[in-house]
């Protein structure tokens, strides 16, 4: 492979990784929001049961 071909492959790999990183970040934000919602529900249920 020429240096140009290797550079092209490396740039494509970077683009793919950046795309995956953005997707993973979005998923992480969703998981954090859902975890917060579940934690709030758990606390509410615990308060109700403790009465």
ChimeraX commands (.cxc) that place a marker at each C-alpha (Angstrom):
marker #1 position 0.00,0.00,0.00 radius 0.5
marker #1 position 1.10,3.51,-0.71 radius 0.5
marker #1 position 1.21,6.16,1.96 radius 0.5
marker #1 position -1.76,7.83,0.27 radius 0.5
marker #1 position -3.85,4.64,0.47 radius 0.5
marker #1 position -2.93,4.16,4.13 radius 0.5
marker #1 position -3.82,7.79,4.84 radius 0.5
marker #1 position -7.21,7.33,3.14 radius 0.5
marker #1 position -7.94,4.18,5.15 radius 0.5
marker #1 position -6.89,5.91,8.38 radius 0.5
marker #1 position -9.15,8.88,7.64 radius 0.5
marker #1 position -12.09,6.56,6.95 radius 0.5
marker #1 position -11.44,4.74,10.23 radius 0.5
marker #1 position -11.40,8.07,12.08 radius 0.5
marker #1 position -14.73,9.07,10.50 radius 0.5
marker #1 position -16.28,5.73,11.51 radius 0.5
marker #1 position -14.98,6.06,15.07 radius 0.5
marker #1 position -16.25,9.63,15.36 radius 0.5
marker #1 position -19.68,8.45,14.18 radius 0.5
marker #1 position -19.69,5.66,16.76 radius 0.5
marker #1 position -18.53,8.03,19.49 radius 0.5
marker #1 position -21.41,10.41,18.78 radius 0.5
marker #1 position -23.86,7.50,18.81 radius 0.5
marker #1 position -22.46,6.14,22.08 radius 0.5
marker #1 position -22.65,9.60,23.64 radius 0.5
marker #1 position -26.33,9.89,22.67 radius 0.5
marker #1 position -27.01,6.45,24.11 radius 0.5
marker #1 position -25.20,7.36,27.32 radius 0.5
marker #1 position -27.31,10.51,27.71 radius 0.5
marker #1 position -30.46,8.41,27.26 radius 0.5
marker #1 position -29.29,5.86,29.83 radius 0.5
marker #1 position -28.49,8.63,32.34 radius 0.5
marker #1 position -31.95,10.16,31.87 radius 0.5
marker #1 position -33.68,6.80,32.23 radius 0.5
marker #1 position -31.61,5.94,35.30 radius 0.5
marker #1 position -32.57,9.24,36.90 radius 0.5
marker #1 position -36.24,8.56,36.15 radius 0.5
marker #1 position -36.03,5.04,37.59 radius 0.5
marker #1 position -34.23,6.29,40.69 radius 0.5
marker #1 position -36.94,8.89,41.28 radius 0.5
marker #1 position -39.65,6.24,40.90 radius 0.5
marker #1 position -37.80,3.91,43.26 radius 0.5
marker #1 position -37.53,6.66,45.89 radius 0.5
marker #1 position -41.22,7.48,45.52 radius 0.5
marker #1 position -42.25,3.83,45.90 radius 0.5
marker #1 position -39.96,3.45,48.91 radius 0.5
marker #1 position -41.52,6.52,50.54 radius 0.5
marker #1 position -45.02,5.16,49.93 radius 0.5
marker #1 position -44.14,1.73,51.34 radius 0.5
marker #1 position -42.42,3.20,54.40 radius 0.5
marker #1 position -45.60,5.01,55.49 radius 0.5
marker link #1:1,2 radius 0.2
marker link #1:2,3 radius 0.2
marker link #1:3,4 radius 0.2
marker link #1:4,5 radius 0.2
marker link #1:5,6 radius 0.2
marker link #1:6,7 radius 0.2
marker link #1:7,8 radius 0.2
marker link #1:8,9 radius 0.2
marker link #1:9,10 radius 0.2
marker link #1:10,11 radius 0.2
marker link #1:11,12 radius 0.2
marker link #1:12,13 radius 0.2
marker link #1:13,14 radius 0.2
marker link #1:14,15 radius 0.2
marker link #1:15,16 radius 0.2
marker link #1:16,17 radius 0.2
marker link #1:17,18 radius 0.2
marker link #1:18,19 radius 0.2
marker link #1:19,20 radius 0.2
marker link #1:20,21 radius 0.2
marker link #1:21,22 radius 0.2
marker link #1:22,23 radius 0.2
marker link #1:23,24 radius 0.2
marker link #1:24,25 radius 0.2
marker link #1:25,26 radius 0.2
marker link #1:26,27 radius 0.2
marker link #1:27,28 radius 0.2
marker link #1:28,29 radius 0.2
marker link #1:29,30 radius 0.2
marker link #1:30,31 radius 0.2
marker link #1:31,32 radius 0.2
marker link #1:32,33 radius 0.2
marker link #1:33,34 radius 0.2
marker link #1:34,35 radius 0.2
marker link #1:35,36 radius 0.2
marker link #1:36,37 radius 0.2
marker link #1:37,38 radius 0.2
marker link #1:38,39 radius 0.2
marker link #1:39,40 radius 0.2
marker link #1:40,41 radius 0.2
marker link #1:41,42 radius 0.2
marker link #1:42,43 radius 0.2
marker link #1:43,44 radius 0.2
marker link #1:44,45 radius 0.2
marker link #1:45,46 radius 0.2
marker link #1:46,47 radius 0.2
marker link #1:47,48 radius 0.2
marker link #1:48,49 radius 0.2
marker link #1:49,50 radius 0.2
marker link #1:50,51 radius 0.2
view
